[in-house]
Amino acid sequence: MRIPRSSGILLHPTSLPGPYGVGDLGASARLFLDHLREAKQRWWQLLPLNPAGYGGSPYSATSAFAGNPLLIDLEDLIKHGWLVESDLDELKGICASLPAEKYVMEVVQPARLKVLTQAWKRWHEIGGPKGADYQRFCKKHVAWLDDYALFATLKEVFEDEEWTKWEPALVARKPEALAAARKKYAKSVERHSFWQWIFFHQWNVLREEARKRGISLIGDIPIFVAMDSADTWANREIFRVNQNGSADVVAGVPPDYFSETGQKWGNPLYRWDVLAKTDYRWWVQRIHMAMETVDLIRIDHFRGFESYWEVPAKNKTAIQGRWLKGPGQHFFDAIRRQLGSVPFIAEDLGMITDAVYVLRDQNELPGMKIIQFAFDEANPNHPFLPHTYPESCVAYTGTHDNDTTQGWYEGASEEVRHRVRTYFQHGDYDMIWRIMQGLLESRACLTIFPAQDLYPLGTWARMNVPGTDSNNWHWRMTQQLLDMQGVWQRLGQLTAQAHRG
């Protein structure tokens, strides 16, 4: 795919400001789009929009298809008559005592779900389930929605226990047990389906608002799904798990830049041979869903399609494992045959081999460049230095997995900072903006900056530390930051000077 010369900002919706504890698809999202337009940005990159799983991670989602109901714009529900202003008073009071720059998930989530449940009750009372639009949505998405809504319901019934610890008949998905559960918990299943209907309706409205402003959306597909997810529970035949949900081997990566012991992710591995016999039907459905949601799709851990790291499930770390061949070109041929040319970005970071680059280039996919990785060695032609970038790449100061660029620079050794100052011919003051300017001026077709780098914020605003499962995914932009007009004006000037406007 050819991406026109342009630039954009990486910001997950949960990081937007607002009075209800976490960012959502409402007024702040529209204001953010306005600022992107003012700053001549043409892309908004997001993390996975799915329901966050363990630790609040969107990369451990409980579904690869569903949307996160916590992102639903509550004020929009008032307009529909499913909420009244007073329904939000308790939530406002709770959130008023929380830090504006942090999403305190364990406090906000139950409070927001309580409000969303009230909206569902009013909708149900006025005969909402009979509505034609809701019925069309459920019918269109039946391939994943029925299983997800029941899974989400049973997670509540079993007090958030992993599905492998549910009643044996439900773990085994005995037809009679599933039918009995759907009947017994019909209202809860309907509630989760309602939330999905609302989420995707609001998302489509927001996407249209982006289009009106000339802004396209970049989504994110993690190659693997969570073990504790509707996907694994309902599709065991395509994953290397036993009928009871246990696994002998799981996904991960060997020791790398982020971790000396590697990363044992714990995701189930695919039975690629089984998927191939179905012409990769589950993956086709997943990518098709993404294409209906965003305009460009980043494939997280692209290298796993060429080779993936298999880790014994009993091991504590990912040091001991082995590389196994992925589906390779056969997979991408099947996707292209069924969906046409899909706009992908290949996340080709980490331990990359020539075979991975061949697979990327054979499918004409832009790769990624991270400026923070360019200065660890004294290599004047390091492939992550801006003057070496090919046109077919997406250049980042950092991603959600990196420190903020200010935090990285402050924490770097004097030797590394000297290399940065020498390369950019610039002193420490205002260095982050000079780095961003360098990326904008590069040949890369697309440059993306995490929103934290615009201000620029230190390590405390970092989104995620790979290999850790606490204190991540919490950062939020305050309203004061979002309203800093000078930041957007400056970004717009640099963008125009680099001919990316």
C-alpha positions in Angstrom: 0.0 0.0 0.0 1.2 3.5 -0.8 0.6 6.1 2.0 0.7 9.7 0.9 3.3 11.9 2.6 1.5 12.8 5.9 1.7 12.7 9.7 -0.5 11.9 12.7 -0.8 11.5 16.4 -1.0 8.3 18.5 -3.5 8.6 21.3 -5.8 5.9 22.7 -9.4 7.2 23.4 -9.1 6.2 27.1 -6.4 8.9 27.3 -8.7 11.8 26.4 -9.9 14.2 29.1 -13.4 14.4 30.4 -15.4 14.4 33.6 -16.3 10.7 33.7 -13.0 9.1 34.7 -11.8 7.8 31.3 -11.7 9.2 27.8 -14.6 8.2 25.5 -16.1 8.8 22.0 -17.8 12.0 22.9 -16.9 15.7 23.1 -13.2 15.4 23.8 -12.7 13.0 20.9 -14.4 15.5 18.6 -12.3 18.4 20.0 -9.1 16.3 19.5 -10.1 15.8 15.8 -10.5 19.6 15.5 -7.0 20.1 16.8 -5.6 17.4 14.5 -7.1 19.3 11.6 -5.8 22.6 12.8 -2.3 21.1 13.1 -2.5 19.7 9.5 -2.5 16.1 10.8 -4.1 13.5 8.6 -4.1 10.5 10.9 -5.3 9.5 14.3 -3.6 6.2 15.5 -5.3 4.2 18.2 -4.6 1.1 20.3 -7.0 -1.8 20.0 -10.6 -0.7 20.7 -11.6 -4.1 22.2 -12.7 -4.6 25.8 -9.5 -4.4 27.9 -8.5 -7.5 29.7 -6.1 -8.3 32.5 -4.4 -5.2 33.9 -6.5 -3.0 31.6 -4.5 -4.0 28.6 -6.2 -3.6 25.2 -3.7 -6.2 24.0 -5.2 -8.8 26.3 -8.8 -8.1 25.2 -11.7 -10.3 26.1 -12.7 -10.2 22.4 -10.9 -9.5 19.2 -14.2 -8.3 17.7 -16.1 -6.4 20.3 -15.7 -2.8 21.2 -14.9 -1.5 24.7 -18.2 -0.4 26.3 -16.2 1.9 28.7 -15.6 4.1 25.7 -19.3 4.8 25.2 -20.2 8.5 25.3 -22.6 8.7 28.2 -23.9 12.2 27.3 -25.1 10.8 24.0 -27.3 8.4 25.8 -29.1 11.3 27.4 -30.0 12.6 24.0 -31.6 9.2 23.2 -33.6 9.4 26.4 -32.0 6.3 27.9 -30.3 8.4 30.7 -31.2 11.6 32.5 -28.7 14.1 33.8 -29.1 13.0 37.4 -28.0 9.5 36.4 -24.5 10.8 36.0 -24.3 12.6 39.3 -22.8 9.7 41.3 -20.2 9.0 38.6 -19.2 12.7 38.4 -18.8 12.8 42.1 -16.6 9.7 42.2 -14.4 10.9 39.3 -14.1 14.4 40.7 -11.8 13.0 43.5 -9.6 11.2 41.1 -6.4 12.6 39.4 -7.3 14.1 36.1 -4.1 12.7 34.5 -4.8 9.1 35.4 -7.4 6.5 34.5 -8.1 4.6 37.8 -9.7 1.6 36.2 -10.7 -0.3 39.4 -12.8 2.7 40.5 -14.1 4.1 37.2 -15.0 0.8 35.5 -17.7 -0.4 38.0 -19.2 3.1 38.2 -19.5 3.6 34.5 -20.9 0.1 34.0 -23.6 0.9 36.6 -24.6 3.9 34.5 -24.5 1.9 31.3 -26.7 -0.7 32.9 -29.2 2.0 33.8 -29.3 3.0 30.1 -29.9 -0.5 29.0 -32.8 -0.9 31.5 -34.6 2.2 30.1 -33.9 1.1 26.5 -35.3 -2.4 27.3 -38.4 -0.9 29.0 -39.4 1.1 26.0 -39.1 -1.9 23.7 -35.6 -1.2 22.4 -34.8 -4.8 21.6 -37.5 -4.8 18.9 -35.9 -1.9 17.1 -34.9 -2.6 13.5 -31.4 -1.1 13.7 -30.6 -3.2 16.8 -31.9 -6.3 15.1 -29.9 -5.6 12.0 -26.7 -5.1 14.0 -27.2 -8.4 15.9 -27.9 -10.3 12.7 -24.9 -8.8 10.9 -22.5 -9.6 13.7 -23.9 -12.9 14.8 -20.6 -14.7 14.0 -19.0 -13.2 17.1 -21.6 -11.3 19.0 -23.6 -14.2 20.4 -20.5 -15.9 21.8 -19.1 -12.7 23.1 -22.3 -11.5 24.9 -22.6 -14.9 26.6 -18.9 -15.0 27.5 -19.1 -11.5 29.0 -22.3 -12.5 30.9 -20.7 -15.7 32.3 -17.6 -13.7 33.3 -20.0 -11.7 35.6 -21.8 -14.9 36.8 -18.5 -16.5 37.8 -17.1 -13.2 39.3 -14.5 -12.6 36.6 -13.0 -16.1 36.9 -11.1 -17.4 33.9 -13.4 -19.5 31.7 -11.3 -22.5 32.4 -12.6 -22.4 36.0 -16.3 -22.3 35.1 -18.7 -25.2 35.4 -17.2 -28.1 33.4 -20.2 -28.2 31.0 -19.7 -24.5 30.1 -15.9 -24.9 29.8 -16.6 -27.8 27.4 -19.3 -25.8 25.6 -21.9 -28.6 25.8 -24.8 -27.5 23.6 -27.4 -28.1 26.3 -25.4 -26.1 28.9 -24.9 -23.1 26.5 -28.6 -23.2 25.7 -29.6 -23.2 29.3 -27.2 -20.4 30.1 -28.6 -18.2 27.2 -32.1 -18.8 28.6 -31.2 -18.2 32.2 -29.2 -15.1 31.7 -31.0 -13.8 28.6 -31.3 -10.2 29.9 -27.6 -10.0 30.7 -26.8 -11.3 27.3 -29.1 -8.7 25.8 -27.4 -6.0 27.9 -23.9 -6.8 26.5 -25.4 -6.9 22.9 -27.0 -3.5 23.5 -23.6 -2.1 24.6 -22.0 -3.4 21.5 -24.7 -1.9 19.3 -24.2 1.5 21.0 -20.4 1.4 20.8 -20.3 0.7 17.1 -23.0 3.2 16.4 -21.1 5.9 18.2 -17.8 4.8 16.6 -19.3 5.1 13.1 -20.5 8.6 14.0 -17.1 9.6 15.2 -15.4 8.1 12.2 -17.6 10.2 10.0 -16.6 13.3 12.0 -13.0 12.4 11.3 -13.7 12.0 7.6 -15.3 15.5 7.5 -12.1 16.9 8.9 -9.9 15.0 6.4 -8.5 12.7 9.1 -8.1 8.9 8.7 -7.9 6.3 11.5 -5.2 3.8 12.2 -6.2 0.7 14.1 -4.2 -2.1 15.7 -4.6 -5.8 15.3 -2.5 -7.8 17.8 -1.5 -11.1 16.1 -2.4 -13.1 19.2 -5.6 -13.1 21.3 -5.9 -13.5 25.1 -6.3 -17.0 26.6 -9.2 -15.7 28.7 -11.2 -14.4 25.8 -14.4 -15.2 24.0 -12.3 -16.0 20.9 -10.4 -18.8 22.6 -13.4 -20.1 24.5 -15.6 -20.3 21.4 -13.0 -21.3 18.8 -10.8 -23.9 20.5 -10.3 -25.8 17.3 -8.0 -23.1 15.8 -5.9 -22.7 18.9 -3.3 -25.0 20.5 -5.2 -25.5 23.7 -6.7 -28.6 25.2 -10.5 -29.0 25.7 -10.2 -27.9 29.3 -8.4 -24.7 28.2 -4.9 -25.7 29.3 -1.9 -25.3 27.0 1.4 -26.9 26.9 3.0 -24.1 24.9 2.2 -20.4 24.7 3.3 -17.2 22.8 6.1 -14.9 23.7 9.4 -13.4 22.4 13.0 -14.2 23.3 15.3 -11.8 25.2 15.4 -8.4 23.3 15.6 -4.6 23.8 12.7 -4.6 26.3 13.6 -7.6 28.5 16.7 -9.7 29.3 14.5 -12.7 30.0 12.2 -12.2 27.0 8.5 -11.8 27.3 6.2 -14.8 28.1 2.9 -13.4 26.9 0.9 -16.5 27.6 -1.4 -16.2 24.6 -2.6 -19.3 22.9 -0.8 -20.2 19.7 -2.7 -20.9 16.5 -3.2 -24.2 14.8 -2.2 -22.7 11.4 -2.8 -26.0 9.6 -6.4 -26.0 10.8 -6.9 -22.4 9.9 -5.4 -23.0 6.4 -8.0 -25.7 5.7 -10.8 -23.1 6.4 -9.0 -20.5 4.1 -8.3 -18.6 7.3 -12.0 -17.9 7.8 -11.7 -16.6 11.4 -8.8 -14.2 10.4 -10.7 -13.0 7.4 -13.7 -12.2 9.6 -11.4 -10.4 12.1 -9.7 -8.3 9.4 -13.0 -7.5 7.7 -14.3 -6.2 11.0 -11.2 -4.0 11.3 -11.6 -2.7 7.8 -15.2 -1.6 8.7 -13.8 0.2 11.7 -10.6 2.0 10.6 -8.8 3.1 7.5 -5.3 1.6 8.0 -4.4 -1.4 10.2 -1.2 -1.9 12.1 -0.3 -5.6 12.6 1.3 -5.9 16.0 4.1 -8.5 16.0 4.0 -9.0 12.2 7.1 -11.2 12.4 4.8 -13.9 13.9 3.4 -14.6 10.5 6.8 -15.7 9.3 8.1 -17.3 12.5 6.8 -17.3 16.1 8.4 -18.0 19.4 6.9 -21.0 21.2 7.5 -21.1 25.0 6.7 -24.0 27.3 3.8 -22.9 29.4 5.4 -24.2 32.6 8.4 -21.9 32.2 8.6 -18.7 34.2 10.4 -16.8 31.5 10.6 -16.8 27.7 14.4 -17.5 27.5 13.9 -21.1 26.6 11.7 -21.5 23.5 12.0 -22.2 19.8 11.1 -20.5 16.6 8.4 -22.2 14.5 7.3 -21.3 11.0 4.2 -19.3 10.6 1.7 -19.3 7.7 3.8 -16.9 5.6 2.7 -15.8 2.2 0.0 -18.4 2.0 -1.9 -16.4 4.7 -1.6 -13.0 2.9 -2.6 -14.6 -0.4 -5.8 -15.9 1.2 -6.6 -12.5 2.7 -6.0 -10.7 -0.6 -8.1 -13.3 -2.4 -11.1 -12.8 -0.1 -10.8 -9.2 0.9 -8.8 -7.5 -1.8 -5.9 -5.2 -1.0 -5.9 -4.6 2.8 -4.1 -1.5 4.0 -1.6 -2.8 6.5 1.4 -1.4 8.4 3.8 -4.1 9.5 5.2 -3.8 13.0 8.6 -5.2 12.1 10.5 -4.5 15.3 12.6 -6.8 17.5 14.6 -9.8 16.4 13.9 -9.5 12.6 15.3 -11.9 10.0 15.7 -11.4 6.3 12.8 -13.8 5.8 10.5 -11.3 7.7 11.6 -8.4 5.5 11.0 -10.5 2.4 7.4 -11.3 3.6 6.8 -7.6 4.4 8.2 -6.4 1.0 6.5 -9.1 -1.0 3.2 -7.7 0.2 4.3 -4.1 -0.2 3.7 -3.2 3.4 5.4 -0.3 5.1 7.5 -1.2 8.1 8.2 0.9 11.3 11.1 3.0 12.5 11.6 4.1 16.1 14.0 7.0 16.6 14.6 6.0 20.3 16.4 2.8 19.0 18.8 4.7 16.8 21.5 5.9 19.3 22.4 2.8 21.4 25.4 2.3 19.2 27.8 4.6 17.3 26.6 3.7 13.9 26.3 6.8 11.6 24.0 4.9 9.3 21.8 3.1 11.8 18.6 2.0 10.0 16.5 4.0 12.6 18.3 7.3 11.9 16.0 9.6 9.9 18.4 10.1 7.0 18.3 6.4 6.2 14.5 6.0 6.1 13.0 4.7 2.9 9.8 6.2 1.7 7.9 3.0 2.5 8.0 3.2 6.3 6.2 4.8 9.2 8.5 6.8 11.5 7.8 7.1 15.2 9.5 8.9 18.1 8.1 6.0 20.1 5.1 3.8 20.5 2.9 2.8 23.4 5.6 0.3 24.5 8.3 2.9 24.7 9.1 5.5 27.3 7.9 9.0 26.3 10.7 10.6 24.3 11.3 13.2 27.0 11.6 10.4 29.5 13.9 8.4 27.3 16.2 11.3 26.7 16.4 12.3 30.3 17.1 8.7 31.3 19.7 8.1 28.6 23.4 8.0 29.3 25.5 11.1 28.5 27.1 9.1 25.6 23.7 8.6 24.0 22.5 12.2 24.6 25.8 13.3 23.0 25.0 11.3 19.9 21.5 12.8 19.8 22.8 16.3 20.1 25.5 15.7 17.5 23.1 14.1 15.0 20.4 16.9 15.3 22.9 19.7 15.9 20.9 20.9 18.8 21.2 21.4 22.5 19.2 19.8 25.3 16.6 22.6 25.4 13.6 21.8 23.3 15.3 18.6 22.0 12.1 16.6 21.7 10.6 19.1 19.2 13.9 19.0 17.2 13.6 15.2 17.0 10.1 15.5 15.8 11.1 18.0 13.2 13.8 15.5 12.0 11.3 12.8 11.5 8.9 15.1 9.7 11.7 16.1 7.3 12.6 12.5 6.6 11.6 10.5 3.5 9.2 8.3 5.6 5.8 8.4 4.0 4.1 8.7 7.4 5.3 10.1 10.8 3.4 9.4 14.0 4.0 11.0 17.4 2.6 9.8 20.7 0.5 12.7 22.1 2.8 12.8 25.2 5.7 14.0 23.0 3.9 17.2 22.0 4.1 18.7 25.4 6.7 17.0 26.1 5.9 14.8 29.1 8.3 12.6 31.1 8.3 9.0 32.1 5.4 9.4 34.4 3.2 9.7 31.3 4.4 6.5 29.8 1.5 4.2 28.6 3.1 0.7 29.0 6.2 -1.1 30.1 6.4 -4.4 28.2 6.8 -7.4 30.4 5.0 -5.9 33.4 1.4 -6.2 34.3 0.7 -3.4 36.6 0.6 0.5 36.5 0.1 0.5 32.7 -2.5 2.0 30.4 -3.4 4.7 32.9 -2.2 8.0 31.4 -4.8 10.6 30.5 -4.3 14.0 28.8 -5.8 16.8 30.9 -8.1 19.4 29.4 -5.5 22.0 30.0 -3.0 20.1 27.7 -5.6 19.5 25.0 -6.5 23.2 25.0 -2.9 24.4 24.5 -3.4 26.1 21.2 0.3 27.0 20.8 1.3 23.3 20.6 -1.1 22.6 17.8 -0.1 25.7 15.9 3.6 24.8 16.2 3.0 21.2 15.0 1.0 22.6 12.1 3.8 24.9 11.1 6.4 22.1 11.2 4.1 19.8 9.3 3.5 22.3 6.5 7.3 23.0 6.3 7.9 19.3 5.8 5.2 19.2 3.1 3.0 16.8 5.0 0.0 19.1 5.4 
